């Protein structure tokens, strides 16, 4: 297969490139950087070609995986226009390019569990109410609607993925990286936001990529939506304790009781829809955090 990965130099994009390249596929990447860190066909993103038309004119792709955009909720709160352009407008531009130049290319859209906001009932399934609490969540939901528009009106086949809390080697942001960086501070404790009772459904990056692979192989590609998670809820205080243990760090974790605007309280996913396609998460949190800690130790060295 010929696969184009948008955001090929990012966390999810980079792992997607590695996985599908290892399977013998022809991989192309698009990102802002001048050069790629991967042995692929690379196309630097051009501001005067926001929908990457020149790329799609050159190569007829079987699949396009959109792992680009802003993934920072806090940035979406302080700079909502920037987030809209990156997560909603860019989706429209890519799908319009597909409609004009490559209508047979199937599109994998990486949305977010942020569209659910603070759910009233757990676990969350794909039909749970949409009630975002951040511009990021709203803009991701808008991008999903664009996928549905282009499938229903123009026949552009797509699948929409709602990842929950993805983590793993290469991710230099969010809770685990925050704890890692603060572990070097000259103090006996590490202070984090919140109260520690917040909870997430963590999924290791390799499992997310496996889910994308499963969707490519088995989805009907009719703008279907899939939760991608482990299906297990973990309190933040427990997750960071596992990380510190694997880092051989004895510091005490404290919480300031304040919350970041736009962040949900508790998440747990119903993943029965994606598992019905054959997906099965293989890496539990303890195993995944151990792998992450090993990678962090290498960064320090």
C-alpha positions in Angstrom: 0.0 0.0 0.0 0.9 3.6 -0.4 0.2 5.5 2.8 0.6 9.2 3.5 1.1 10.3 7.1 0.3 13.9 7.9 2.3 15.0 10.9 4.9 12.3 10.2 7.4 13.8 12.6 5.1 14.0 15.6 4.4 11.4 18.3 1.5 9.5 16.7 2.6 10.2 13.2 6.2 9.0 13.8 5.0 5.7 15.4 2.6 5.3 12.5 5.4 5.8 10.0 7.6 3.2 11.7 4.8 0.6 12.0 3.5 0.7 8.4 7.0 1.1 6.9 8.0 -2.1 8.8 5.1 -3.9 7.1 6.6 -3.2 3.7 4.3 -0.3 2.7 5.4 2.7 0.7 5.3 5.6 3.2 5.2 9.3 2.5 5.2 11.9 5.2 4.2 15.6 5.5 5.3 17.9 8.2 6.7 21.4 8.8 10.3 20.3 9.3 12.9 20.6 6.5 13.9 17.0 6.7 12.3 13.8 8.1 13.8 11.7 10.8 12.5 8.6 9.0 13.6 6.8 5.8 10.5 7.7 3.8 9.4 9.9 0.9 9.1 13.2 2.7 7.2 16.4 1.6 7.7 19.5 3.6 4.4 21.3 4.3 4.0 24.4 2.2 1.9 27.3 3.6 0.8 28.2 0.1 -0.5 24.7 -0.4 -2.6 24.2 2.8 -4.4 21.1 1.5 -1.2 19.4 0.2 -2.6 19.3 -3.3 0.8 19.0 -4.9 1.5 15.8 -2.9 -1.8 14.2 -3.9 -1.3 15.2 -7.5 2.1 13.5 -7.6 1.2 10.2 -5.8 -2.0 8.1 -5.8 -2.3 7.0 -2.2 -4.4 4.1 -0.8 -4.6 5.7 2.7 -4.0 9.1 4.3 -3.5 9.1 8.1 -4.0 12.6 9.6 -1.9 12.7 12.7 -1.2 16.5 12.3 -2.7 19.4 14.2 -2.6 20.9 17.7 -2.7 18.4 20.5 -2.4 20.8 23.4 -5.6 21.6 25.2 -4.1 24.6 27.1 -3.1 26.2 23.8 -6.6 25.7 22.5 -7.9 27.7 25.5 -5.5 30.6 25.1 -5.3 30.5 21.3 -8.6 29.1 20.0 -8.1 30.5 16.5 -4.7 28.7 16.2 -6.4 25.4 17.3 -9.3 25.8 14.9 -6.9 26.3 12.0 -4.8 23.3 12.9 -7.6 20.9 13.9 -10.7 21.9 11.9 -9.7 24.0 8.9 -6.8 21.7 8.0 -9.2 18.7 8.0 -11.5 20.5 5.6 -8.5 21.4 3.3 -7.3 17.8 3.2 -10.7 16.4 2.5 -11.3 18.9 -0.2 -8.0 18.0 -1.8 -9.0 14.3 -1.7 -12.4 15.2 -3.3 -10.7 17.0 -6.2 -7.5 15.0 -6.8 -7.6 11.6 -5.0 -11.2 10.5 -4.3 -10.2 6.8 -4.0 -7.8 7.5 -1.1 -9.2 6.4 2.2 -8.8 8.8 5.1 -8.0 8.0 8.7 -8.9 10.9 11.0 -7.4 11.1 14.5 -9.9 13.0 16.6 -10.0 12.9 20.4 -11.9 11.7 23.4 -12.0 15.4 24.3 -15.3 15.6 22.4 -17.0 13.8 25.3 -16.0 16.4 27.9 -17.1 15.4 31.4 -19.4 12.4 30.8 -22.3 11.7 33.2 -22.1 8.0 32.7 -19.0 5.7 32.4 -17.8 3.9 30.4 -18.2 6.2 27.4 -19.3 4.7 24.1 -19.4 6.2 20.6 -23.0 7.3 21.1 -22.4 9.1 24.4 -23.4 12.8 24.5 -20.9 15.2 22.9 -20.2 18.0 25.4 -16.7 19.3 25.1 -15.2 21.5 27.8 -12.4 23.0 25.7 -12.0 24.6 22.2 -9.8 21.6 21.4 -12.8 19.3 22.0 -15.2 21.4 20.0 -12.8 21.7 17.1 -12.1 18.0 17.0 -15.9 17.4 17.0 -16.2 19.9 14.1 -13.5 18.0 12.2 -15.5 14.8 12.6 -18.6 16.4 11.1 -16.5 17.4 8.1 -15.5 13.8 7.6 -19.2 12.8 7.7 -20.0 15.6 5.2 -17.4 14.5 2.7 -18.5 10.8 3.0 -22.2 11.5 2.7 -22.0 14.1 -0.1 -18.9 13.1 -2.0 -18.2 9.5 -1.1 -14.8 10.1 0.5 -14.3 7.0 2.6 -13.0 7.6 6.2 -12.8 6.3 9.7 -12.7 8.5 12.8 -10.6 7.5 15.8 -11.2 9.0 19.3 -8.0 8.1 21.2 -8.2 8.5 25.0 -4.9 9.2 26.9 -2.1 8.0 24.6 1.3 7.7 26.1 4.7 6.1 25.3 8.3 6.8 24.2 8.6 10.0 22.2 5.8 12.0 23.9 7.4 15.0 25.6 4.3 16.6 27.1 1.3 15.7 29.3 1.3 14.2 32.8 4.1 11.6 32.5 6.6 14.0 30.9 5.6 16.7 33.4 6.4 14.3 36.3 9.7 13.2 34.7 10.9 16.8 34.2 9.9 17.8 37.8 11.7 14.8 39.1 15.0 16.7 38.6 14.0 19.6 40.8 15.9 20.2 43.9 13.1 19.3 46.3 11.7 16.3 48.1 8.3 16.5 46.4 6.7 17.0 43.1 3.6 19.3 42.8 1.0 18.5 40.2 -2.3 20.1 39.1 -5.6 18.7 40.4 -6.4 16.6 43.3 -5.0 13.2 42.2 -8.6 11.7 42.0 -8.9 12.6 38.4 -8.8 9.5 36.2 -7.9 8.6 32.6 -8.1 5.7 30.3 -4.5 5.3 29.2 -3.5 3.5 26.0 0.1 2.7 25.0 1.2 4.1 21.7 1.8 0.7 20.1 -1.8 -0.3 20.9 -3.1 2.9 19.3 -1.1 2.1 16.1 -2.4 -1.5 16.2 -6.0 0.0 16.3 -5.2 2.1 13.2 -3.9 -1.0 11.5 -7.1 -2.9 12.5 -9.3 -0.2 11.1 -7.5 -0.1 7.8 -7.9 -3.8 7.5 -11.5 -4.2 8.7 -13.5 -1.0 8.9 -16.3 -0.2 6.4 -14.8 3.3 6.2 -18.2 5.0 6.1 -17.1 7.8 8.5 -17.3 5.3 11.3 -16.3 6.4 14.8 -14.1 4.3 17.1 -13.1 4.8 20.7 -9.5 3.7 21.1 -8.4 3.0 24.7 -7.5 0.3 27.1 -11.0 0.2 28.6 -9.5 0.6 32.1 -9.8 3.7 34.2 -6.7 4.7 36.3 -6.5 7.5 38.9 -3.8 10.0 38.1 -2.2 9.6 41.5 -1.8 5.9 40.9 -0.4 6.4 37.3 2.3 8.8 38.4 3.3 6.6 41.3 3.9 3.8 38.9 6.2 6.1 36.8 8.2 7.3 39.8 8.7 3.7 41.0 10.1 2.8 37.5 12.3 5.8 37.6 13.6 4.7 41.0 12.6 8.1 42.3 11.5 8.5 46.0 9.9 11.9 45.7 6.5 12.5 47.2 3.7 13.6 44.8 1.5 16.4 46.0 -1.5 18.0 44.3 -2.4 21.7 44.4 -6.2 21.2 44.2 -6.5 23.4 41.1 -7.6 22.2 37.7 -6.5 23.3 34.2 -9.4 24.9 32.3 -10.7 22.5 29.6 -9.5 19.3 31.2 -12.1 16.6 32.0 -12.3 14.9 35.4 -12.8 11.2 34.7 -12.6 9.0 31.6 -13.2 5.4 30.9 -13.9 4.0 27.4 -16.2 1.4 26.1 -14.0 -0.2 23.4 -16.4 -2.9 22.3 -16.8 -1.4 18.8 -13.1 -1.4 17.9 -12.6 -4.8 19.6 -15.4 -6.2 17.3 -13.1 -5.5 14.4 -10.4 -7.6 16.0 -8.5 -5.1 18.1 -7.1 -6.2 21.4 -4.9 -3.8 23.6 -1.8 -5.8 24.5 0.2 -3.5 26.8 -1.2 -2.8 30.3 -0.4 0.4 32.2 2.4 -1.1 34.3 4.1 -2.6 31.3 3.7 0.5 29.2 4.9 2.9 31.9 8.0 0.6 32.5 8.8 0.9 28.8 8.2 4.7 29.0 10.5 5.0 32.0 13.3 3.1 30.2 13.1 5.5 27.3 13.1 8.5 29.7 16.3 7.1 31.4 17.9 7.0 28.0 17.0 10.6 27.4 18.7 11.6 30.6 21.9 9.8 29.6 
